[in-house]
Amino acid sequence: MDVTKIGVPPIGAPTPAAPGAPAAPASGAGSFGTVLKDSLAQVNQLQQQADGAIKELATGGTATLHDTMLAIEKAELSFRLMMQVRNKIIDAYQEVLRMQV
C-alpha cells in the first residue's frame, strides 16, 4: 500500500529549504542527521494534528469522527515507522561496537 495515497508524507522526503538555511550537499541529499531531524519533526507534527483533532471532536467542533480517526492512525503509523528506524539505528550501532579492529 502506498502511504502517499492516504496523505502521509514519506519520511525523509525533500522539503524546500528555508531562506538563509545552509545549502544541501552537492549530491542533493541532506546529511543523515538533517534527514532524521526533519523526520522527527514530521512525526511530531502528525502527533500534534491528531491531538488537535481529538480536542476538536471532544469539544463538539467541526471535526468528524472519521477525520479524527484518520489523523490518529496517520500519527500512529508514522510513530511506529520512526520507532522501527530507531531500532535499526541501535542495531547498527551495536553491530559496529561488536566489530573487532
Backbone as CSV, one residue per row, in Angstrom:
resi,resn,N_x,N_y,N_z,CA_x,CA_y,CA_z,C_x,C_y,C_z
1,MET,0.847,-1.179,0.000,0.000,0.000,0.000,0.889,1.237,0.000
2,ASP,0.566,2.163,-0.833,1.334,3.402,-0.949,0.799,4.404,0.062
3,VAL,1.644,4.756,1.061,1.179,5.648,2.124,0.934,7.064,1.636
4,THR,1.498,7.448,0.489,1.252,8.800,-0.004,-0.196,8.963,-0.465
5,LYS,-0.872,7.847,-0.776,-2.271,7.925,-1.199,-3.183,8.337,-0.052
6,ILE,-2.786,8.044,1.190,-3.628,8.429,2.321,-3.156,9.717,2.966
7,GLY,-2.201,10.380,2.330,-1.794,11.696,2.799,-0.637,11.708,3.768
8,VAL,0.034,10.564,3.983,1.183,10.537,4.881,2.420,10.803,4.048
9,PRO,3.131,11.901,4.315,4.328,12.174,3.528,5.407,11.162,3.857
10,PRO,6.175,10.736,2.844,7.244,9.785,3.131,8.292,10.421,4.031
11,ILE,8.800,9.644,4.968,9.825,10.145,5.869,11.090,10.356,5.081
12,GLY,11.700,11.492,5.298,12.929,11.807,4.591,12.677,12.439,3.229
13,ALA,11.430,12.773,2.940,11.129,13.423,1.675,11.763,14.801,1.668
14,PRO,12.264,15.218,0.518,12.896,16.530,0.466,11.882,17.629,0.736
15,THR,12.298,18.563,1.528,11.446,19.707,1.824,12.165,20.958,1.356
16,PRO,11.420,21.960,0.930,12.088,23.172,0.474,12.872,23.823,1.601
17,ALA,14.035,24.301,1.273,14.906,24.926,2.267,14.372,26.299,2.644
18,ALA,14.509,26.629,3.901,14.091,27.938,4.380,15.098,28.988,3.904
19,PRO,14.654,30.218,3.690,15.597,31.256,3.291,16.679,31.425,4.347
20,GLY,17.904,31.487,3.908,19.026,31.665,4.807,19.543,30.362,5.389
21,ALA,18.894,29.234,5.049,19.355,27.939,5.558,20.562,27.493,4.752
22,PRO,21.462,26.725,5.367,22.624,26.251,4.627,22.201,25.351,3.477
23,ALA,22.931,25.422,2.402,22.607,24.639,1.216,22.933,23.172,1.465
24,ALA,22.165,22.294,0.816,22.400,20.862,0.930,23.669,20.504,0.163
25,PRO,24.305,19.381,0.485,25.484,18.955,-0.257,25.197,18.797,-1.739
26,ALA,26.233,18.785,-2.533,26.084,18.758,-3.987,25.362,17.512,-4.479
27,SER,25.401,16.418,-3.731,24.757,15.180,-4.163,23.233,15.297,-4.138
28,GLY,22.691,16.323,-3.525,21.251,16.532,-3.484,20.607,15.931,-2.246
29,ALA,21.339,15.123,-1.495,20.796,14.507,-0.288,21.342,15.231,0.939
30,GLY,20.494,15.414,1.939,20.931,16.045,3.167,21.739,15.072,3.998
31,SER,22.361,15.568,5.025,23.106,14.683,5.908,22.123,13.789,6.657
32,PHE,22.622,12.704,7.191,21.771,11.760,7.909,21.098,12.445,9.096
33,GLY,21.859,13.260,9.810,21.300,13.964,10.957,20.174,14.898,10.572
34,THR,20.331,15.579,9.452,19.301,16.504,8.980,18.035,15.751,8.587
35,VAL,18.204,14.645,7.872,17.054,13.841,7.456,16.332,13.287,8.675
36,LEU,17.091,12.811,9.656,16.487,12.267,10.870,15.745,13.348,11.642
37,LYS,16.350,14.529,11.745,15.713,15.642,12.455,14.413,16.061,11.759
38,ASP,14.434,16.142,10.433,13.232,16.502,9.685,12.143,15.448,9.855
39,SER,12.547,14.179,9.870,11.583,13.096,10.041,10.931,13.156,11.413
40,LEU,11.722,13.431,12.432,11.159,13.561,13.777,10.188,14.737,13.848
41,ALA,10.511,15.810,13.160,9.614,16.970,13.136,8.295,16.615,12.453
42,GLN,8.356,15.823,11.388,7.133,15.405,10.704,6.278,14.523,11.600
43,VAL,6.907,13.598,12.313,6.172,12.725,13.230,5.529,13.566,14.327
44,ASN,6.262,14.513,14.867,5.723,15.393,15.911,4.539,16.200,15.380
45,GLN,4.654,16.696,14.161,3.563,17.474,13.571,2.304,16.614,13.427
46,LEU,2.460,15.369,12.985,1.303,14.484,12.854,0.694,14.174,14.216
47,GLN,1.525,14.030,15.248,1.015,13.807,16.603,0.211,15.018,17.083
48,GLN,0.715,16.208,16.806,0.004,17.425,17.216,-1.308,17.579,16.457
49,GLN,-1.322,17.217,15.175,-2.558,17.279,14.399,-3.586,16.310,14.961
50,ALA,-3.143,15.111,15.354,-4.061,14.131,15.937,-4.613,14.646,17.259
51,ASP,-3.757,15.236,18.081,-4.222,15.806,19.354,-5.245,16.914,19.116
52,GLY,-4.971,17.749,18.133,-5.908,18.823,17.806,-7.246,18.292,17.319
53,ALA,-7.194,17.233,16.511,-8.436,16.634,16.011,-9.239,16.014,17.152
54,ILE,-8.551,15.389,18.103,-9.245,14.804,19.265,-9.912,15.900,20.085
55,LYS,-9.202,16.993,20.331,-9.782,18.098,21.101,-10.968,18.708,20.374
56,GLU,-10.831,18.844,19.055,-11.912,19.421,18.254,-13.154,18.532,18.311
57,LEU,-12.961,17.233,18.243,-14.083,16.301,18.316,-14.705,16.307,19.712
58,ALA,-13.864,16.328,20.735,-14.363,16.274,22.114,-15.124,17.533,22.504
59,THR,-14.740,18.664,21.939,-15.409,19.911,22.294,-16.610,20.210,21.398
60,GLY,-16.919,19.289,20.490,-18.080,19.487,19.631,-17.815,20.428,18.476
61,GLY,-16.559,20.531,18.058,-16.203,21.401,16.938,-16.628,20.799,15.610
62,THR,-15.972,21.226,14.568,-16.342,20.812,13.223,-15.724,19.480,12.818
63,ALA,-14.860,18.903,13.628,-14.198,17.648,13.282,-15.196,16.497,13.326
64,THR,-15.035,15.583,12.385,-15.864,14.380,12.365,-15.072,13.225,12.954
65,LEU,-15.783,12.189,13.341,-15.137,11.005,13.896,-14.199,10.387,12.857
66,HIS,-14.635,10.376,11.617,-13.828,9.804,10.536,-12.499,10.554,10.389
67,ASP,-12.553,11.870,10.326,-11.336,12.671,10.187,-10.412,12.520,11.397
68,THR,-11.021,12.438,12.568,-10.235,12.271,13.787,-9.515,10.928,13.782
69,MET,-10.215,9.873,13.414,-9.593,8.544,13.372,-8.486,8.489,12.318
70,LEU,-8.683,9.154,11.198,-7.624,9.196,10.178,-6.382,9.908,10.710
71,ALA,-6.572,11.001,11.395,-5.440,11.739,11.963,-4.709,10.896,12.996
72,ILE,-5.456,10.178,13.824,-4.845,9.328,14.841,-4.053,8.200,14.184
73,GLU,-4.621,7.570,13.180,-3.947,6.460,12.507,-2.693,6.927,11.760
74,LYS,-2.749,8.100,11.148,-1.558,8.647,10.492,-0.443,8.873,11.501
75,ALA,-0.814,9.435,12.640,0.178,9.700,13.683,0.750,8.395,14.223
76,GLU,-0.098,7.414,14.437,0.368,6.135,14.961,1.274,5.416,13.963
77,LEU,0.898,5.432,12.702,1.709,4.785,11.668,3.075,5.442,11.543
78,SER,3.097,6.755,11.552,4.390,7.448,11.437,5.251,7.218,12.672
79,PHE,4.623,7.141,13.851,5.369,6.883,15.078,5.958,5.476,15.062
80,ARG,5.176,4.503,14.630,5.682,3.128,14.542,6.847,3.029,13.567
81,LEU,6.733,3.709,12.446,7.818,3.695,11.470,9.073,4.325,12.063
82,MET,8.921,5.422,12.774,10.083,6.069,13.386,10.704,5.168,14.452
83,MET,9.897,4.437,15.182,10.432,3.504,16.173,11.222,2.382,15.502
84,GLN,10.766,1.917,14.356,11.495,0.879,13.629,12.829,1.421,13.112
85,VAL,12.820,2.651,12.647,14.074,3.280,12.206,15.024,3.400,13.381
86,ARG,14.514,3.826,14.525,15.347,3.926,15.727,15.939,2.579,16.107
87,ASN,15.125,1.533,16.048,15.609,0.197,16.384,16.710,-0.253,15.432
88,LYS,16.561,0.042,14.148,17.585,-0.336,13.171,18.877,0.447,13.409
89,ILE,18.765,1.700,13.778,19.956,2.507,14.068,20.688,1.936,15.281
90,ILE,19.933,1.577,16.306,20.544,1.000,17.504,21.209,-0.337,17.175
91,ASP,20.541,-1.169,16.374,21.135,-2.444,15.967,22.430,-2.233,15.197
92,ALA,22.429,-1.268,14.295,23.642,-0.989,13.514,24.763,-0.491,14.417
93,TYR,24.447,0.353,15.365,25.445,0.866,16.309,26.036,-0.274,17.144
94,GLN,25.178,-1.155,17.621,25.661,-2.293,18.412,26.527,-3.220,17.565
95,GLU,26.185,-3.384,16.300,26.984,-4.198,15.408,28.368,-3.586,15.199
96,VAL,28.443,-2.293,15.073,29.728,-1.611,14.928,30.562,-1.791,16.200
97,LEU,29.915,-1.732,17.355,30.649,-1.932,18.612,31.203,-3.351,18.732
98,ARG,30.517,-4.323,18.155,30.973,-5.706,18.220,32.110,-5.999,17.252
99,MET,32.335,-5.142,16.270,33.406,-5.372,15.291,34.767,-5.353,15.965
100,GLN,35.604,-6.272,15.534,36.983,-6.301,16.041,37.874,-5.548,15.072
101,VAL,38.732,-4.738,15.630,39.618,-3.929,14.791,40.942,-4.598,14.626
